[in-house]
């Protein structure tokens, strides 16, 4: 094996998906289309992992493919910024008016780090408080290899914890550069929690950042901020933005975004044509197909089915977690989750054993019902 740690995407490791490396499962794929993927022996799997949420329209969507092929044939990249960079930024601003200016990058981790950098430049402060997963970079990681001095600048905020959040922000006071939150962490955000974050950050002069890498274009055309409020200063986009092609963005109030000129935020590949073209095509489909409405309806069917499974198999499943558009089963122990993930894969279903599973435009009621039937069958055998 030449790839260190099996694969370069940590969440696709066998240990992450199945709890260990199962000898009786093929662990590498050869192609994907719609809501299906195929392994090296040609076996087809119904997929709800959807590239860890990076695909909202379905794999190999024809409109996106055509745009990508055209971009490749036009040269893919060059020495000057392409016209698509400005036109895509304008389209995103129309969908999300609070994004007055935008900066493109390649990964979500980069884009959230850029938001934090902008906030630190704008405020002249160092401290960051976050809630959720914001990538692997040093500013938010407590992992090995991160200097203690860097770790000390980051603290965790309890999701939907109104009083504790208020206390943490007041304690940080004028040391706080920004608060970065994922708007959905196993549940929808409460109105009161979002209001407290907005009021307290304004009171102390800190920047409020919404990490909408998972929620953008799924929960509403304008993302979580449109659906639940909160009025963030900066918003980070990624994953489904380009339907699986590598593109992320940070955007927000113009007076904040102009501070990129006071620091250095850059990526050689940020303005290659291909991902920009993929994103433009993706946004057209998102609008024309009313994607959030479609995902809410189909995800509602999936989530209701998961809730029923949690009741039927209460000794093995604690509950269904998340929201309809991104959900999963919370199992009664690690071993149960491993057995269910492997059992489903043996029956041709890829269903993530932890947060989250995603419906897409390519799924339909039959695929949801098939997945629920397989889960029921596997749970019945545990």
ChimeraX attribute file (.defattr): number of C-alpha atoms within 10 A of each C-alpha:
attribute: neighborCount
match mode: 1-to-1
recipient: residues
	/A:1	6
	/A:2	6
	/A:3	7
	/A:4	7
	/A:5	11
	/A:6	15
	/A:7	14
	/A:8	10
	/A:9	8
	/A:10	12
	/A:11	12
	/A:12	17
	/A:13	17
	/A:14	19
	/A:15	14
	/A:16	15
	/A:17	22
	/A:18	23
	/A:19	18
	/A:20	12
	/A:21	15
	/A:22	13
	/A:23	7
	/A:24	8
	/A:25	13
	/A:26	15
	/A:27	15
	/A:28	13
	/A:29	14
	/A:30	11
	/A:31	14
	/A:32	17
	/A:33	13
	/A:34	19
	/A:35	24
	/A:36	20
	/A:37	21
	/A:38	18
	/A:39	16
	/A:40	12
	/A:41	10
	/A:42	11
	/A:43	12
	/A:44	17
	/A:45	20
	/A:46	23
	/A:47	27
	/A:48	26
	/A:49	24
	/A:50	29
	/A:51	19
	/A:52	18
	/A:53	23
	/A:54	22
	/A:55	27
	/A:56	29
	/A:57	28
	/A:58	24
	/A:59	24
	/A:60	17
	/A:61	20
	/A:62	14
	/A:63	14
	/A:64	27
	/A:65	17
	/A:66	15
	/A:67	20
	/A:68	22
	/A:69	14
	/A:70	15
	/A:71	19
	/A:72	15
	/A:73	9
	/A:74	12
	/A:75	11
	/A:76	18
	/A:77	17
	/A:78	12
	/A:79	8
	/A:80	8
	/A:81	13
	/A:82	15
	/A:83	11
	/A:84	18
	/A:85	19
	/A:86	15
	/A:87	13
	/A:88	19
	/A:89	20
	/A:90	17
	/A:91	14
	/A:92	24
	/A:93	18
	/A:94	13
	/A:95	16
	/A:96	19
	/A:97	15
	/A:98	21
	/A:99	24
	/A:100	19
	/A:101	21
	/A:102	23
	/A:103	21
	/A:104	26
	/A:105	24
	/A:106	21
	/A:107	19
	/A:108	25
	/A:109	20
	/A:110	23
	/A:111	28
	/A:112	31
	/A:113	21
	/A:114	24
	/A:115	31
	/A:116	25
	/A:117	20
	/A:118	27
	/A:119	28
	/A:120	20
	/A:121	18
	/A:122	21
	/A:123	17
	/A:124	13
	/A:125	15
	/A:126	18
	/A:127	22
	/A:128	25
	/A:129	21
	/A:130	21
	/A:131	21
	/A:132	17
	/A:133	14
	/A:134	22
	/A:135	16
	/A:136	14
	/A:137	14
	/A:138	16
	/A:139	21
	/A:140	26
	/A:141	17
	/A:142	17
	/A:143	11
	/A:144	8
	/A:145	8
	/A:146	14
	/A:147	13
	/A:148	10
	/A:149	8
	/A:150	15
	/A:151	15
	/A:152	13
	/A:153	16
	/A:154	20
	/A:155	16
	/A:156	16
	/A:157	20
	/A:158	16
	/A:159	23
	/A:160	20
	/A:161	14
	/A:162	18
	/A:163	11
	/A:164	13
	/A:165	20
	/A:166	17
	/A:167	12
	/A:168	16
	/A:169	24
	/A:170	16
	/A:171	11
	/A:172	15
	/A:173	17
	/A:174	17
	/A:175	19
	/A:176	26
	/A:177	29
	/A:178	29
	/A:179	26
	/A:180	28
	/A:181	26
	/A:182	21
	/A:183	28
	/A:184	22
	/A:185	20
	/A:186	18
	/A:187	15
	/A:188	14
	/A:189	19
	/A:190	17
	/A:191	13
	/A:192	13
	/A:193	19
	/A:194	21
	/A:195	15
	/A:196	18
	/A:197	22
	/A:198	21
	/A:199	15
	/A:200	19
	/A:201	22
	/A:202	13
	/A:203	13
	/A:204	16
	/A:205	17
	/A:206	26
	/A:207	25
	/A:208	27
	/A:209	28
	/A:210	27
	/A:211	31
	/A:212	26
	/A:213	27
	/A:214	27
	/A:215	26
	/A:216	24
	/A:217	27
	/A:218	27
	/A:219	25
	/A:220	20
	/A:221	22
	/A:222	21
	/A:223	24
	/A:224	26
	/A:225	22
	/A:226	16
	/A:227	11
	/A:228	16
	/A:229	16
	/A:230	24
	/A:231	18
	/A:232	23
	/A:233	24
	/A:234	29
	/A:235	30
	/A:236	30
	/A:237	26
	/A:238	31
	/A:239	26
	/A:240	29
	/A:241	29
	/A:242	25
	/A:243	27
	/A:244	25
	/A:245	22
	/A:246	22
	/A:247	27
	/A:248	27
	/A:249	25
	/A:250	28
	/A:251	27
	/A:252	24
	/A:253	17
	/A:254	15
	/A:255	11
	/A:256	20
	/A:257	22
	/A:258	14
	/A:259	16
	/A:260	18
	/A:261	10
	/A:262	10
	/A:263	11
	/A:264	11
	/A:265	17
	/A:266	13
	/A:267	11
	/A:268	10
	/A:269	15
	/A:270	21
	/A:271	23
	/A:272	23
	/A:273	24
	/A:274	26
	/A:275	27
	/A:276	31
	/A:277	25
	/A:278	26
	/A:279	26
	/A:280	22
	/A:281	23
	/A:282	26
	/A:283	23
	/A:284	14
	/A:285	17
	/A:286	21
	/A:287	13
	/A:288	9
	/A:289	13
	/A:290	16
	/A:291	21
	/A:292	25
	/A:293	16
	/A:294	19
	/A:295	26
	/A:296	20
	/A:297	15
	/A:298	21
	/A:299	26
	/A:300	18
	/A:301	17
	/A:302	26
	/A:303	25
	/A:304	13
	/A:305	20
	/A:306	25
	/A:307	18
	/A:308	16
	/A:309	22
	/A:310	21
	/A:311	15
	/A:312	14
	/A:313	17
	/A:314	13
	/A:315	12
	/A:316	22
	/A:317	21
	/A:318	17
	/A:319	19
	/A:320	22
	/A:321	20
	/A:322	20
	/A:323	19
	/A:324	24
	/A:325	25
	/A:326	29
	/A:327	25
	/A:328	25
	/A:329	25
	/A:330	22
	/A:331	22
	/A:332	14
	/A:333	11
	/A:334	11
	/A:335	12
	/A:336	17
	/A:337	23
	/A:338	20
	/A:339	18
	/A:340	26
	/A:341	21
	/A:342	23
	/A:343	21
	/A:344	22
	/A:345	19
	/A:346	15
	/A:347	16
	/A:348	19
	/A:349	24
	/A:350	23
	/A:351	26
	/A:352	25
	/A:353	24
	/A:354	16
	/A:355	17
	/A:356	23
	/A:357	25
	/A:358	28
	/A:359	32
	/A:360	26
	/A:361	22
	/A:362	16
	/A:363	23
	/A:364	16
	/A:365	13
	/A:366	9
	/A:367	18
	/A:368	19
	/A:369	14
	/A:370	13
	/A:371	24
	/A:372	20
	/A:373	14
	/A:374	18
	/A:375	21
	/A:376	20
	/A:377	15
	/A:378	18
	/A:379	22
	/A:380	12
	/A:381	9
	/A:382	12
